[in-house]
Amino acid sequence: MENIQQNSTKEKIKLDFKDANYATGKRKTSIAKIWLKKGSGKIFVNGKNYEDYFKRANHKMQLLRPFEILNQATSYDVRCNVKGGGLSGQVGAMVHGISKALVQINPENKSTLKKEKLTTRDSRAVERKKYGHRKARRSFQFSKR
């Protein structure tokens, strides 16, 4: 019975993205490849529905933000392959990629998305650990005697 359910979900996922717009989004160490086309608002991440992939409510809300800003929540289908980093970085990379793809489709969207800082890559990343320190900036406890 489990095999039947898996096969039925795989059939739903196989959407035709031949004429879709492509964009790449990045955040921390995550890279998201985005295919965006006119559709009914379905979002697939690594072959799964985004609601199954992202469990936290804030991740789901963050992912839909570019569409909500443009009032186009159910007008595009998204297929995404994302790798690297954690879930927060992956969501950030997807939002960046979706925003770039929406600007590619309609350049008039750029000013609206730019005001919300969605088209800009967030370049913040983890600072490297230095030698002689416990972490990037945290030192070992100093003892005078």
C-alpha positions in Angstrom: 0.0 0.0 0.0 2.9 2.4 0.7 4.3 1.8 -2.8 1.0 2.9 -4.3 1.0 6.1 -2.4 4.6 6.8 -3.4 3.8 6.2 -7.0 0.8 8.5 -6.9 2.8 11.3 -5.4 5.5 10.9 -8.0 3.0 11.3 -10.7 1.8 14.6 -9.3 5.4 15.9 -9.0 6.2 15.3 -12.7 5.2 18.7 -14.1 6.3 20.1 -17.4 8.8 22.8 -16.8 10.3 23.0 -20.3 9.3 26.6 -21.0 10.0 27.8 -17.4 12.2 30.7 -16.3 15.3 29.6 -14.5 17.1 31.4 -11.7 19.7 30.6 -9.0 19.4 31.8 -5.4 22.1 31.6 -2.7 22.2 32.1 1.1 24.9 31.0 3.5 26.1 27.7 2.0 22.8 26.8 0.3 22.3 26.9 -3.4 18.8 26.8 -4.9 18.0 26.1 -8.6 14.6 27.5 -9.4 12.3 26.8 -12.3 9.2 29.1 -12.4 6.3 29.1 -14.8 2.6 30.1 -15.0 0.4 27.7 -13.1 -1.7 27.2 -10.0 0.6 27.8 -7.1 2.2 24.4 -6.6 5.7 24.5 -5.1 8.0 21.4 -5.1 11.3 21.2 -3.3 13.7 18.4 -4.2 10.7 16.4 -5.5 8.5 16.9 -2.4 5.7 19.4 -1.8 7.1 22.4 0.1 4.7 21.7 3.1 6.2 18.3 3.5 9.8 19.5 3.1 9.6 22.5 5.4 7.8 21.7 8.7 8.2 25.1 10.5 5.5 27.7 9.9 7.9 30.6 9.6 9.8 28.7 6.8 6.6 28.2 4.8 5.6 31.8 5.4 9.0 33.1 4.3 8.9 31.0 1.1 5.6 32.4 0.0 6.6 36.0 0.8 7.7 37.1 -2.8 4.3 35.9 -4.2 2.3 37.6 -1.4 4.1 40.9 -2.0 3.1 40.8 -5.7 -0.4 39.4 -4.9 0.3 36.4 -7.2 0.1 33.6 -4.6 -1.6 31.1 -7.0 -0.4 32.2 -10.4 3.0 30.4 -10.6 4.3 26.8 -10.2 7.8 26.4 -8.7 10.2 23.5 -9.0 13.3 23.8 -6.9 16.5 21.7 -6.3 18.2 23.0 -3.2 21.4 21.6 -1.6 23.8 22.6 1.2 23.3 24.3 4.5 20.3 24.0 6.8 16.6 24.6 6.3 16.8 28.3 7.1 19.6 28.8 4.6 17.7 26.8 2.0 14.5 28.8 2.4 16.6 32.0 2.1 18.2 30.7 -1.1 14.8 29.7 -2.5 13.3 33.2 -1.8 16.3 34.8 -3.5 15.9 32.6 -6.6 12.2 33.0 -6.8 12.5 36.8 -6.6 15.1 36.7 -9.4 12.9 34.6 -11.6 9.8 36.8 -11.0 11.9 39.8 -12.0 13.0 37.9 -15.1 9.3 37.2 -16.0 8.2 40.8 -15.4 10.9 43.6 -14.9 8.2 45.8 -13.3 8.3 43.6 -10.2 11.9 44.6 -9.5 11.2 47.9 -7.7 8.6 46.2 -5.4 10.8 43.2 -4.6 13.9 45.4 -4.1 12.1 47.6 -1.5 11.6 44.4 0.5 15.3 43.4 -0.1 14.4 40.1 -1.7 16.5 40.5 -4.9 19.7 41.1 -3.0 21.8 38.2 -2.0 22.3 38.1 1.8 26.0 37.6 2.0 26.2 37.0 5.8 27.9 33.7 6.6 29.5 32.0 9.6 32.8 33.6 10.6 35.7 31.2 10.6 37.3 29.9 13.8 40.7 31.4 14.6 43.6 29.5 16.2 44.2 30.3 19.8 40.5 30.9 20.3 37.7 28.6 21.3 35.3 29.9 18.6 35.6 32.7 16.0 35.9 35.4 18.7 35.5 33.6 22.0 38.9 33.1 23.7 39.8 30.5 26.3 39.4 31.7 29.9 42.4 33.7 31.0 44.1 32.8 34.3 46.6 35.2 35.7 48.0 32.6 38.2 
